[in-house]
C-alpha cells in the first residue's frame, strides 16, 4: 500500500505546521520548534511550535472566560455540540487514522479502531448529556427536602501519551464538555500533529456554532509545559496518562495545591490460562494483546500464567501464531505490527532482553532488531516470548515493547491469581477458562486486584461503555464510561426548608 503523506496532511489541513498552541481558531507561535518524525521511516512529517509561558497565560485567560459562558448552556445543548464534533470526526476517520499510524507507528487497522473509539465516546456523551443525575433524600426534619447535584469544575487539564494520541484526549473532553467544563490539552510531543488535526476539527465546529473558542485549547511542548498545568491553581482537575513515574510527579504537584488528579498510568497485565481454557481463543487473545501497537499499549499483555497441563499445548500454539505475524509499514493493512516509537524505546527493549537472559529466562521466541530492507531506521523489532520464573525482577517491570513472559503454575487457580497480583501495577487482567467456578473466583474480591478483569477475552481492547482504569501503581483513575463523568464535576448537597420554622438537625435545641 503506497500512502501519500501530503494527501493525509492536506485532508486534515496540516499543510502549514507552524502552529503549536491554540485557543480554538486563534493560534500562537513561539521561537521553539518541535519536529515530528514518523517511526515508519524516520522521515520528518512536519514541525510545530512549542507553547511559551506568555502564550500559556493567554490560553488560560481565554479558557477562563469561555467557562463563564459555557457552564450556563444547558447540558443537552452542550450534547448537541458534542454530537456535531463526533460527526466531524466520522467524516475524517480514515485520514486521521492514517495520521495516527504515520506519526505513532501503530497499524492502520488499530488507527481506525482508535478513531472509532473517539466517535463512540462522543456518541456516549451525547446520551449522557440528558442523564447527569443527582439524588434526593428524605430529611429527618419535617418540612425539609434534601438532594444532591453536580456542577462543572472549570478548566480541565489533559496530559496524554503518545501511544493513543487522539483517543484518550477524546475520553476526557467528551465528558468534560458535557459536564460544562472547558479543556486545555497537552499531548505528547511525539505526536504533536495528531493534536493539531483534532484541534482544527473541533475549532471549525465551535466557530460554526458561535461558541467561545476557549472551550477547546491546545498547548504543545515537553515536560515543562506539563508542569505548568500541574502547578496551576486555576486548573482544578488534571487528567494525566503516562508512566507511573510521571504520574507520581503530577500527583505530588497537584496534591500540594489540593487539586484533583485523574491518573491512568502503567500496566503489567497478565492472562491466566487454566486447564479448562480454550487454547485457540487464548492464543488469539495473547498474540493481539502482546503484539498490538508493538506492545506499547498500557493494556498490552506482558505475562501469561499458564497451568502445567496446558503449558506445552499453548507453547506450540504461540510459536505457530507468532510465525504468522507480519512486521512492516503499519500503513499497509497486511501488516500486524509496525515500529517502536523511537530509539529510546528500542534501547529499553534491548536492555530488557539482556536482563531476561541474565535472570534465567529461556527464549521460546528470541527477540532482536530487524535490520533488512525497510527496517534500516532501527525502530523495527521482533516480538519475543521468554519462559521465566515469576519471581525474576524483570517480570515486575513494565517494558513498552512486544515482550511476553510465559510463566507456569501447577497448583490451584488461587495460586495463579496470587502470581498475577504480585506486581505493583493493577490495570488489566484476564482469565481463559470454560469453568464457571474459576471465572467467579477470578472476579471475586479475593480474585484479580486490577481495575479491569476479563473472562475469555484478552487484556487489551476496552469498550467505552465501561469505566477504564486501574489500581495500585496504575493510579486509581477512571475514564470513559459508567459514572466516570463525576470526576469532572463538584458534588453539592442541598437542603431546602419549606416548614416556616427552623428545626435543627439531630434534635438540637437552640432557643433564643
N, C-alpha and C positions, 0 to 999 in steps of 0.2 A: 504494500500500500504506500503510495507516494503522497505525502501530505504537503500542501503549500502553506508554509508558515505565514507568509504575508497575507494570505486569504483569511486565515484564522484571526490574525490581528486586525485586519480591516473589518471583518464582520463584527468584531467586538469593539470597534472604534478605538483601537490601540495603536494607530499608525504613529502617533506622537506620544512618546513615553517620557516627556519632561514634566510629568505631574506625579507628585508623591503624597500630598496631603490634600484633603478636601472637606468642605462642609456642604456637600451637595454639588451644585453647579459651579461653585467658586473653587478654583484650585490654587494652591500656593506652591512656590518653588523656592529652594534654597541652593546653596553652592555645593552641597554634598550629594553625591550620586550613589545609587545602589544599582549594580549591574545584575541582570537576571540571566543566568546561563542554563541552558537545557541540559539535564543529566543524560539525555539521549546521546548527544554527540559533543557536549561541552561548548556548543556554539552560543554566541551572545544573542539572546532573543530581543532584548531591549534594556533600556535604563530608565530609572525613575529617580526623583529627587527625595532626599531624606527630610523629614519634618524637623525644623529647628524650634527652639524654645519660643521664639516670637510667634511663629505660626501656630504652635500648640496653644498658646494663650488666646489667639484669635478663634480657634476652633472651639475651645471651652466656652468662650463668650457667646458664640453663635448657638452652641448646643443649649446653654442655659436659657437663652432667650426663646429658643424653639420649644423647650419643655413647658414653658409657661402657657403657651397656646395649645400645644398638642395634648396635654393632660386633660383639657376641658372638652375635647372631642369625644362623643360617646363611643364606647368600645366597639359596637357594631359598625360604626362609621370607620373606625381605625381598621376593622376587619376588612372592609371593602378596599381600603388602600393596600392592605397586605394581599388580598386576592389579586389585584391588578399586578402587584410585584411578582407574585408567583406565576402568573400567566406570561409575564415578560421573560422570566427565566425559562418557561416552557419553549418559547419561540427561539431562544438562544441555546437550547440544551446541547446540541451536537457541537456547536462552536466552542462553548465554554468547556465541555468535556475534553475536547481536543487540546485546549489551552492547559487544562489541568494535567493531562498526560505529557504535554510538551514541557511544561515548567517543573512538574513534580516528578514525573517518570513512571507513574502507575499506568497500568494497561488502559487502553481506550475503553474497554468494557467496564472497568472499575470507575473510570472517569464519568462515564454515562450514569453509572449507579450513584455516584456521589451527587451529581446534579439532580438526579431524580429524587434523592433524599432531600435536597433543598425544596424541590417542588412539593414533596409530601408534607414537610413541616409547615410550609406556607398554607397548604390546604387545612392541616390540623389546626393552625392558629386561627383561620377564618371561623371555623366552628367554635373554637374556644372563645371567640370574641363575644358570644352570647351566653357564656357559661362561667363567667368569673364570679362564682357563687360565694357568699358568706354563710353564716349560720345564725339561727335565732335560738334564744334560751328563755326558759321561764324564770322569772325573778322570784326571789324569796320575799320580796316586799310587794304588798298589794298596790295595784295601780302603777306598776312599773313594767317595762319591757327591756330586754337585753338582746343585742345582736352583735355580730362581727362583720366587718367589711374590710376590703383591701384597697389600698391606694398605691399609685406608682411611686417609685423611689426617686427618679430624676434622671441623671446621666449614668448609663451603664457602660463600664469599660470592658472591652473584649480583647483578650490577648490569645491569638490562635497559633497553631503549629503548622509546619509545612506539609505533614502527611495527609491532612484533609484541609486543603487550602481554601475551600469555599463552604463545605457542609457544616462544620462546627460553628462558623460565624452565623449561618442561617438558623441553626438551632436557637441561638441566643437572640438574634434580632427579631425573629418572627414572634417569639413570646414576649420579649421586652416591649416591642411596639404595640402589640395587642393590649398590654397592661398599661400603656400610656407613657412609657419611658422613651428617651432618645438614647442613641448609642454612639460610642466612639470605638473604632476598631483599629487595633494594631496587629496586623498579620505578621507571619514570619517573613523576614527579609529575603528568604529563599524563594518565596512565591509571591512577590510583590505585584506582578502583572495580573494575577488572578484577582487580587483585591481591587485593583483599579477597574477591571472589567465589571465586577459586581457593583462597585460604586456608581459607575456610569449608567448601568441598567436601572438601578434604584433612583438615581438622580432624575432621570427622564420621567419616571412615574410621579415623583414628588412635584416636579415642575408642572407637569400636566394637570395635577390636582390642586395647584396653588397652595401646596403645603410648605411649611418652613423648611429651609434647606438643612438646618442643623439637626433634623431628625436622624439623619444618617451621616456620620462623619468618619473620615479615614485618615489615619496617620501612619506613614511608613517610616521604618527605622529599626535600629538594633535595640539591645538591652537598655540603653539609656532612655529611649522613648517609653519602653515598658515600665521603667522605674518612675517616670513622671506620672503615669496613670496610677500606679500602686500607691504613691505618696499623696495623691491629690485628694484633699478632703471634700472637694466638690463632686467627687465620684463615689457615691455610697456603696456601689457593688462592683467588684472586679471579678470577671469570669476569666480564668486563665487555664489554658490547655497546653500541656508540655511535659517535661521531665519532672520527676519528683524533686530533684534538686532545685529547679526553677520554682516549683510550687511552694517549697518551703520558704524561699526568699520572698515571694509575693505575699504569702500568708503572714509572715512576720511583719512586713512593712504595713500591710493593710490593717492587721490587728492592732498595731501600735497606735493607729488613729481611730480605733474602734469601728472600722468599716467592715463590710461583709465580703466574704470571698466565696466563689464557686470554683472549685478546683477539680480538674479532670487530668490526672497525672499518669504515671507509668502502670504497666500491666506485665505480669509474668504468668500468662494464662495456661491452664492445663486442661487436657481432655483425659478423663478416666475411661479406659476400655475394660469392661468386666467380662467374665466368662460367658455372659449372656448377651454380648454385643453382636450386632450385625456388622461383619468386617467390611463389606462393600460400602455401606453407609459411612462407617467410621473412617475408612481410607479417604473418601472424597472430602469429608469434613476436615480431616487432619491436613491433607495436602493444600486445600484452599486456605485454611487458617494459617499455615506456616509460610506459604509461598506468596499469597496475595499481597499486593503492594510491596513486593520484595521483602516481606517480613517487617514492614515499617508501620504497621497499624498498632495502636495501643491495645487492640484486642487480638493481635496475632497469636497463634498457638505456639508456645515456646516449649511446652512439656507434654509428653504423652505418658501416662501412668497406666501400664497395661498388665493385666493378670498373666501369670506364667502359663496358664492353659491356652491363652490366645496369642502369646508372645511371638512364636515362630510364624504363625499364620499371618499376623499383622506385619511382621518384618518383610515377609515375601511380598505382600500386597503393596507396601510402601515403596519397596525397591522398584516394582513394576510401575507404580504410579509416577514416581519421580523420573523414571526413564522417558516418560512421555511429555514432560514439561518443556515447553519451548521458550527459550530466552532470546530476547532481541528488542527491536524498536517497539515500544509499547503502543505506538500509534497504528501498528499492524495488528489487526484483531486476531490473527492466527497465533500470536504470542501470548503466553500466560504471565510472563514476568519480564519486567524491564530492569533498569539500573537502580543502584542505591543513589541517594540524593546528592552526595558529594564525597570528596576524598577523605574527609574526617570520618564519615560513616564507614568507608572501606577500611580505614585504619582500625576502627573499633572492631569490625568484623574479623580482620586478620589477627588482631591481638586475642580475640576470644577463641579463635581456632587453636592458637598456641596454648592457651590456658586449658582448654579442653583436653589436649594431649598430655599436658603436664600434670593434670589432675585425674588421670586414669581413664579418660574417655576413649572409647574404641569406635572407629568410624564404620558406620553402616553404609553411608554415602559420604565421601570425602568432599570438603569444600575447597575453595580457592578462587583465584581470579580467572576470568575468561579474557584471553589476550588476542584472539584471532579476529580478522576482518573488522566488522563494525564495532567490536568491543575494545578498540585500541585506546579509548579515553580512560580506561582503568576503573570504570564505575560498575561494570557488569561482573557479578559474582555467581558462584554455583550454590544452589540450595543444598544443604547438607543435613545429615542425621547422625547423631552420636549416641551410642549406648553408654550410659553413665550412671553412677550411683547418685541418688537424690541428695546425698549429703555433701557432694562436691561443691565448694564455694561458688564456682562459676554458675551453677544452676540457680543460685539465689539472685543472680544479677540479670537484669533485662538488657539484651543487646538488640538494637533495632536493625535486624538483618534476618535473612532466611535460614536460621539455625534452629534445629529441632532436637530436643533431648528425649531419648527413649529410655524410660525407667520401668523396671519390673517390680511388681508386687506379688506376694504369694499368700497373703492372709485374707482377712475379711474386707468388705467394702469400706469399713470404718478405717482400716489401715491405709487404703488408697486415699481416702479423704484427708487423713492426717498428713500424708505426704504432700497433697495438693495445697493444704492450708499453711504449711510451714514457711512459705516465702513471705516477704514483707509486703508484697503488693496484693491487692484484692479486687481486681476489676472483673474479669470474665472467667467463667468455668463451664465445663460440660461433662456429662456422663453419657456413655454409649452403653445402653442396656435394654433388653426386652423384658427385664424382670421388674415388676411393679414395686416390690419392696425395696430394691436397690435404688430405684428412682426416688422414692419417697424419703428414704434416709438421706440421700444427697440433697434434697430440697428442704429438709427439716432444719430446725435451729441448731442442731448439733452436726449439720452437714457442711456444705460449702460456705465459706466465710466471705464470698465475693458479692459484689453488688449485682452481678448478673450470673445466673445459674441455669443452664440449659440441659434438656434431655433429648438426646438423639439429633442434635444439631451441633455445629461447631461453636467455637468461642467468638468467631468473627462474623459480623454482619447483623447489626441490630436494627429493628424496625423503630420508626419514630413514635409509635403509639405508646411504648413503654418508657419509663424513666431510664436514662442511661447514666451510668457512673459506678464507682467502686469504693471500697473501704480501705482502711489502713493507709499504706503509702500511696494509694491511688487518690486520696484526698477527700473522699466523702461527698463530693458534689453530685448533683443530679440535674441532667439537662433533658431537653426534648419533650417526651410525652408525659402521661399521667398528670400528677399535680405539680410538675416541675415549675409551672408558671409562678407559684407562690414565692419563690426566691427573688423574683423581680419586683416584689411588692412589699409594702409595710402593712402589718396587720393592726387593725384598730378595733377595740372593744367599746361599744356604745351602750349607755343606759339611759332610757327615757322615762321620766316621771310625769304621769298624767293624773296623779291622785289628788292634787291640790294640797297635799301635806308633804312633810319631809321625814318619813321614817328612815332610820339609819340601818345599814347592813348589820348582820349578826345581833340584832336586837338591842344595840347600844342606845342608851338614853343620854340626851344632852339638852336638858330643859333650861330655858332662859326665862 
